[in-house]
Amino acid sequence: MEQHEQLRKYNRWRRGDKRLKMPDPKELGELIDSVADRLEVLEREHAEFFERWHDERRKRETLANDVERCYRMLLSEPDTKGALFKAENILREALAEANAKTHNAESSTPKSVTRTPG
């Protein structure tokens, strides 16, 4: 039986289901500890996932702003050659910054560690 099923069965007993017998307190304590350990890992991984998601969203927004800035500069610059040079610099810097952020995020992201109940 899965852990969530065991907890639901215990809860039905606790709420007065007369068809169920009282669970062993030691086994119940071990079940609760095990589920709490799993929940702790899931909550941490959930938080890490959303932090990475928000970091990626911020990078996309920054890159979109740089592209927009480049586009507006191209529209307003009368010197075509100068405009292309400026656009190249804007885009090169934006890509380098995006790559640096990605590299830094990958090297600083901790690996998930699952604790063993003990």
C-alpha positions as CSV (number, residue, x, y, z in Angstrom):
1,M,0.0,0.0,0.0
2,E,1.3,3.5,-0.9
3,Q,2.2,5.9,1.9
4,H,-0.6,8.3,1.0
5,E,-3.1,5.4,1.1
6,Q,-1.8,4.4,4.5
7,L,-2.2,7.9,5.9
8,R,-5.7,8.2,4.5
9,K,-6.6,4.8,6.1
10,Y,-5.2,6.1,9.4
11,N,-7.2,9.3,9.1
12,R,-10.4,7.3,8.4
13,W,-9.7,5.2,11.6
14,R,-9.0,8.4,13.6
15,R,-12.3,9.9,12.4
16,G,-14.2,6.9,13.7
17,D,-14.3,4.3,10.9
18,K,-15.2,1.2,13.1
19,R,-14.3,-1.2,10.3
20,L,-10.6,-0.4,10.8
21,K,-8.5,-1.5,13.7
22,M,-6.1,0.9,15.6
23,P,-2.8,1.2,13.8
24,D,0.5,0.3,15.5
25,P,1.8,3.6,17.0
26,K,5.5,2.7,16.1
27,E,4.6,1.9,12.5
28,L,2.5,5.1,12.3
29,G,5.3,7.2,13.6
30,E,7.7,5.7,11.1
31,L,5.2,6.3,8.3
32,I,4.8,10.0,9.3
33,D,8.6,10.5,9.5
34,S,9.0,8.9,6.1
35,V,6.2,11.0,4.5
36,A,7.6,14.2,6.1
37,D,11.1,13.4,4.7
38,R,9.6,13.0,1.2
39,L,7.5,16.1,1.6
40,E,10.6,18.1,2.6
41,V,12.4,17.0,-0.6
42,L,9.4,17.8,-2.8
43,E,9.0,21.2,-1.3
44,R,12.7,22.1,-1.8
45,E,12.6,20.8,-5.4
46,H,9.4,22.7,-6.0
47,A,11.0,25.9,-4.8
48,E,14.2,25.3,-6.8
49,F,12.1,24.6,-9.9
50,F,10.2,27.9,-9.6
51,E,13.3,29.9,-8.9
52,R,14.9,28.5,-12.1
53,W,11.7,29.2,-14.0
54,H,11.6,32.8,-12.8
55,D,15.4,33.2,-13.6
56,E,14.7,32.0,-17.2
57,R,11.7,34.3,-17.5
58,R,13.8,37.3,-16.4
59,K,16.5,36.3,-18.9
60,R,14.0,36.2,-21.7
61,E,12.6,39.5,-20.7
62,T,16.0,41.1,-20.6
63,L,16.9,39.7,-24.0
64,A,13.5,40.9,-25.5
65,N,14.2,44.4,-24.1
66,D,17.7,44.3,-25.7
67,V,16.2,43.3,-29.1
68,E,13.6,46.0,-28.8
69,R,16.3,48.6,-28.0
70,C,18.2,47.4,-31.0
71,Y,15.2,47.6,-33.2
72,R,14.3,51.1,-32.1
73,M,17.9,52.2,-32.6
74,L,17.9,50.8,-36.1
75,L,14.7,52.7,-36.9
76,S,16.1,56.0,-35.6
77,E,19.7,55.8,-36.8
78,P,20.2,57.6,-40.2
79,D,23.7,56.1,-40.8
80,T,23.1,52.5,-41.9
81,K,26.6,51.3,-41.4
82,G,26.8,52.9,-38.0
83,A,23.4,51.4,-37.1
84,L,24.5,47.9,-38.0
85,F,27.7,48.3,-35.9
86,K,25.7,49.5,-32.9
87,A,23.1,46.7,-33.4
88,E,25.9,44.1,-33.5
89,N,27.3,45.4,-30.3
90,I,24.0,45.5,-28.5
91,L,23.1,42.0,-29.6
92,R,26.6,40.6,-28.8
93,E,26.5,42.1,-25.3
94,A,23.0,40.8,-24.8
95,L,23.9,37.2,-25.9
96,A,27.1,37.2,-23.8
97,E,25.2,38.3,-20.8
98,A,22.5,35.7,-21.3
99,N,25.1,33.0,-21.7
100,A,27.0,34.1,-18.6
101,K,23.8,34.1,-16.5
102,T,23.0,30.6,-17.9
103,H,26.5,29.3,-17.0
104,N,26.4,30.9,-13.6
105,A,23.0,29.4,-12.8
106,E,24.1,25.9,-13.9
107,S,27.2,26.0,-11.8
108,S,25.4,27.3,-8.7
109,T,22.4,25.0,-8.8
110,P,22.7,22.4,-6.0
111,K,22.0,18.8,-6.8
112,S,19.0,17.2,-5.1
113,V,19.8,15.0,-2.2
114,T,17.3,12.6,-0.8
115,R,17.7,11.9,2.9
116,T,17.4,8.4,4.2
117,P,15.2,8.1,7.3
118,G,17.2,7.1,10.3
